[in-house]
Amino acid sequence: MTVAPISLIDQDFDIFIDGLRSNKSKASEMEHAIRHHISEYYDKDPEYYKSLSQKLEELLKENNGKWDVIV
């Protein structure tokens, strides 16, 4: 089953995430949406989005496999 991507800033993003069964799935979808958002808006403010990307990487690295914490 293929699920259409949903934007991080979509008003139904929380509902979409809440509908997923596992925290691993939720974390994965959130990570994908954040990465997509960063790449989509990077050119508008490279310094800010580079910083945001680094913070995401740190969060994922520090909490590797701790899906409930990442969510």
GUTI-159978 format. One line per field, with one value per residue: x, y, z of N, C-alpha, C, O in turn; residue in three letters; residue number from 0. Coordinates in nm, 3 decimals, always signed. Layout:
<nodes>
nc1	(X ...) $
nc2	(Y ...) $
nc3	(Z ...) $
cac1	(X ...) $
cac2	(Y ...) $
cac3	(Z ...) $
cc1	(X ...) $
cc2	(Y ...) $
cc3	(Z ...) $
oc1	(X ...) $
oc2	(Y ...) $
oc3	(Z ...) $
r	(ala ...) $
k	(NUM ...) $
</nodes>
This chain:
<nodes>
nc1	(+0.084 +0.061 +0.115 +0.008 +0.226 +0.233 +0.228 +0.437 +0.335 +0.069 -0.268 -0.381 -0.174 -0.106 -0.325 -0.289 -0.042 -0.114 -0.280 -0.116 +0.020 +0.255 +0.518 +0.760 +0.686 +0.554 +0.767 +0.934 +0.776 +0.750 +1.018 +1.073 +0.892 +0.988 +1.248 +1.179 +1.043 +1.253 +1.425 +1.259 +1.225 +1.478 +1.632 +1.518 +1.604 +1.890 +2.074 +1.914 +1.770 +1.975 +2.073 +1.843 +1.833 +2.069 +2.004 +1.797 +1.941 +2.108 +1.916 +1.810 +2.039 +2.114 +1.898 +1.873 +1.678 +1.501 +1.203 +0.970 +1.065 +1.162 +0.928) $
nc2	(-0.118 +0.216 +0.530 +0.856 +1.138 +1.373 +1.709 +1.869 +2.103 +2.080 +2.103 +1.870 +1.707 +1.616 +1.451 +1.257 +1.145 +1.050 +0.845 +0.640 +0.321 +0.228 +0.367 +0.376 +0.394 +0.639 +0.811 +0.780 +0.883 +1.146 +1.230 +1.210 +1.402 +1.635 +1.651 +1.684 +1.928 +2.096 +2.078 +2.186 +2.454 +2.552 +2.728 +2.973 +3.056 +2.971 +2.952 +2.922 +2.686 +2.504 +2.490 +2.385 +2.136 +2.023 +2.007 +1.821 +1.595 +1.558 +1.502 +1.261 +1.100 +1.100 +0.970 +0.721 +0.466 +0.492 +0.521 +0.623 +0.846 +1.001 +1.055) $
nc3	(+0.000 -0.087 +0.051 +0.015 +0.025 +0.298 +0.389 +0.628 +0.731 +0.684 +0.785 +0.873 +0.951 +1.214 +1.267 +1.072 +1.157 +1.412 +1.334 +1.259 +1.342 +1.489 +1.695 +1.566 +1.296 +1.306 +1.383 +1.163 +0.951 +1.041 +1.042 +0.765 +0.666 +0.787 +0.680 +0.409 +0.421 +0.503 +0.279 +0.087 +0.165 +0.206 +0.039 +0.092 +0.342 +0.409 +0.628 +0.859 +0.796 +0.761 +1.020 +1.144 +1.019 +1.118 +1.389 +1.377 +1.291 +1.515 +1.715 +1.616 +1.618 +1.891 +2.000 +1.886 +1.770 +1.982 +1.962 +2.083 +2.219 +2.008 +1.866) $
cac1	(+0.000 +0.134 +0.046 +0.048 +0.297 +0.157 +0.318 +0.457 +0.252 -0.070 -0.348 -0.415 -0.054 -0.119 -0.424 -0.222 +0.058 -0.187 -0.341 -0.017 +0.015 +0.374 +0.600 +0.863 +0.623 +0.531 +0.896 +0.981 +0.697 +0.784 +1.151 +1.062 +0.822 +1.079 +1.353 +1.119 +1.018 +1.383 +1.474 +1.167 +1.239 +1.619 +1.681 +1.462 +1.684 +1.985 +2.135 +1.814 +1.736 +2.093 +2.069 +1.732 +1.876 +2.169 +1.932 +1.728 +2.042 +2.148 +1.806 +1.803 +2.159 +2.108 +1.785 +1.868 +1.595 +1.407 +1.095 +0.878 +1.132 +1.169 +0.793) $
cac2	(+0.000 +0.341 +0.641 +0.985 +1.222 +1.483 +1.817 +1.897 +2.217 +2.050 +2.110 +1.733 +1.629 +1.549 +1.344 +1.153 +1.080 +0.977 +0.729 +0.534 +0.226 +0.216 +0.487 +0.373 +0.448 +0.781 +0.879 +0.776 +0.980 +1.280 +1.259 +1.233 +1.529 +1.744 +1.659 +1.740 +2.070 +2.164 +2.089 +2.272 +2.594 +2.580 +2.845 +3.097 +3.094 +2.860 +2.944 +2.868 +2.547 +2.421 +2.471 +2.295 +2.005 +1.974 +1.971 +1.696 +1.489 +1.537 +1.436 +1.123 +1.029 +1.084 +0.885 +0.614 +0.351 +0.525 +0.578 +0.702 +0.974 +1.077 +1.104) $
cac3	(+0.000 -0.096 +0.116 -0.042 +0.123 +0.358 +0.428 +0.770 +0.769 +0.654 +0.908 +0.914 +0.976 +1.344 +1.254 +0.995 +1.244 +1.517 +1.273 +1.238 +1.453 +1.573 +1.713 +1.462 +1.176 +1.331 +1.379 +1.025 +0.873 +1.088 +0.991 +0.621 +0.644 +0.827 +0.577 +0.289 +0.449 +0.502 +0.141 +0.012 +0.206 +0.233 -0.035 +0.147 +0.458 +0.422 +0.760 +0.951 +0.763 +0.787 +1.165 +1.172 +0.972 +1.213 +1.512 +1.348 +1.291 +1.654 +1.783 +1.569 +1.662 +2.037 +2.037 +1.787 +1.808 +2.089 +1.880 +2.165 +2.248 +1.883 +1.838) $
cc1	(+0.089 +0.050 +0.099 +0.120 +0.207 +0.258 +0.321 +0.365 +0.105 -0.150 -0.386 -0.293 -0.062 -0.216 -0.363 -0.125 -0.011 -0.250 -0.245 -0.008 +0.137 +0.448 +0.712 +0.808 +0.600 +0.660 +0.950 +0.908 +0.731 +0.921 +1.145 +0.998 +0.912 +1.190 +1.300 +1.095 +1.148 +1.431 +1.388 +1.191 +1.383 +1.668 +1.628 +1.542 +1.783 +2.043 +2.038 +1.789 +1.855 +2.099 +1.960 +1.768 +1.977 +2.102 +1.855 +1.826 +2.087 +2.041 +1.799 +1.922 +2.152 +2.001 +1.765 +1.788 +1.497 +1.288 +1.001 +0.935 +1.133 +1.032 +0.760) $
cc2	(+0.124 +0.452 +0.770 +1.068 +1.334 +1.585 +1.834 +2.008 +2.199 +2.048 +1.971 +1.647 +1.552 +1.431 +1.226 +1.074 +0.997 +0.849 +0.614 +0.447 +0.230 +0.349 +0.491 +0.431 +0.599 +0.860 +0.887 +0.878 +1.123 +1.321 +1.292 +1.370 +1.648 +1.761 +1.723 +1.890 +2.150 +2.183 +2.183 +2.421 +2.639 +2.709 +2.977 +3.148 +2.982 +2.844 +2.878 +2.719 +2.452 +2.389 +2.372 +2.151 +1.942 +1.931 +1.840 +1.579 +1.456 +1.461 +1.288 +1.040 +1.000 +0.985 +0.769 +0.494 +0.376 +0.598 +0.664 +0.839 +1.062 +1.134 +1.216) $
cc3	(+0.000 -0.035 +0.055 +0.064 +0.174 +0.409 +0.579 +0.818 +0.733 +0.785 +0.958 +0.944 +1.107 +1.338 +1.178 +1.082 +1.352 +1.463 +1.246 +1.362 +1.545 +1.585 +1.609 +1.332 +1.190 +1.319 +1.237 +0.938 +0.912 +1.035 +0.842 +0.593 +0.680 +0.723 +0.448 +0.306 +0.444 +0.359 +0.058 +0.041 +0.227 +0.166 +0.019 +0.267 +0.489 +0.562 +0.861 +0.923 +0.776 +0.937 +1.204 +1.132 +1.069 +1.344 +1.494 +1.354 +1.434 +1.732 +1.744 +1.618 +1.813 +2.080 +1.941 +1.839 +1.919 +2.027 +1.962 +2.199 +2.123 +1.849 +1.932) $
oc1	(+0.182 -0.068 +0.220 +0.079 +0.119 +0.362 +0.221 +0.322 +0.024 -0.102 -0.421 -0.307 -0.027 -0.191 -0.384 -0.125 +0.030 -0.272 -0.287 -0.027 +0.122 +0.441 +0.755 +0.877 +0.625 +0.664 +1.005 +0.970 +0.740 +0.939 +1.204 +1.045 +0.911 +1.221 +1.367 +1.122 +1.152 +1.474 +1.438 +1.178 +1.407 +1.736 +1.687 +1.549 +1.764 +2.060 +2.077 +1.787 +1.837 +2.126 +1.982 +1.738 +1.970 +2.140 +1.850 +1.797 +2.102 +2.072 +1.783 +1.906 +2.182 +2.011 +1.652 +1.825 +1.416 +1.274 +0.956 +0.861 +1.108 +1.022 +0.650) $
oc2	(+0.134 +0.467 +0.791 +1.068 +1.383 +1.549 +1.817 +2.008 +2.291 +1.994 +1.956 +1.525 +1.434 +1.325 +1.110 +0.951 +0.884 +0.754 +0.503 +0.494 +0.235 +0.433 +0.600 +0.509 +0.675 +0.964 +0.989 +0.951 +1.210 +1.434 +1.390 +1.444 +1.750 +1.874 +1.805 +1.969 +2.259 +2.292 +2.252 +2.504 +2.755 +2.791 +3.083 +3.268 +2.905 +2.731 +2.790 +2.638 +2.333 +2.276 +2.284 +2.056 +1.823 +1.829 +1.758 +1.476 +1.339 +1.367 +1.202 +0.924 +0.888 +0.923 +0.725 +0.430 +0.289 +0.720 +0.768 +0.937 +1.182 +1.249 +1.272) $
oc3	(+0.080 -0.065 +0.045 +0.180 +0.104 +0.465 +0.648 +0.933 +0.749 +0.885 +1.076 +0.960 +1.111 +1.396 +1.214 +1.081 +1.378 +1.538 +1.215 +1.474 +1.667 +1.495 +1.569 +1.266 +1.096 +1.253 +1.196 +0.860 +0.826 +0.988 +0.797 +0.507 +0.610 +0.684 +0.385 +0.216 +0.386 +0.321 -0.031 -0.048 +0.262 +0.228 -0.005 +0.290 +0.584 +0.609 +0.937 +1.015 +0.801 +0.976 +1.287 +1.205 +1.098 +1.403 +1.586 +1.416 +1.469 +1.805 +1.830 +1.655 +1.856 +2.187 +1.918 +1.937 +1.949 +2.040 +1.914 +2.206 +2.130 +1.807 +1.926) $
r	(met thr val ala pro ile ser leu ile asp gln asp phe asp ile phe ile asp gly leu arg ser asn lys ser lys ala ser glu met glu his ala ile arg his his ile ser glu tyr tyr asp lys asp pro glu tyr tyr lys ser leu ser gln lys leu glu glu leu leu lys glu asn asn gly lys trp asp val ile val) $
k	(0 1 2 3 4 5 6 7 8 9 10 11 12 13 14 15 16 17 18 19 20 21 22 23 24 25 26 27 28 29 30 31 32 33 34 35 36 37 38 39 40 41 42 43 44 45 46 47 48 49 50 51 52 53 54 55 56 57 58 59 60 61 62 63 64 65 66 67 68 69 70) $
</nodes>
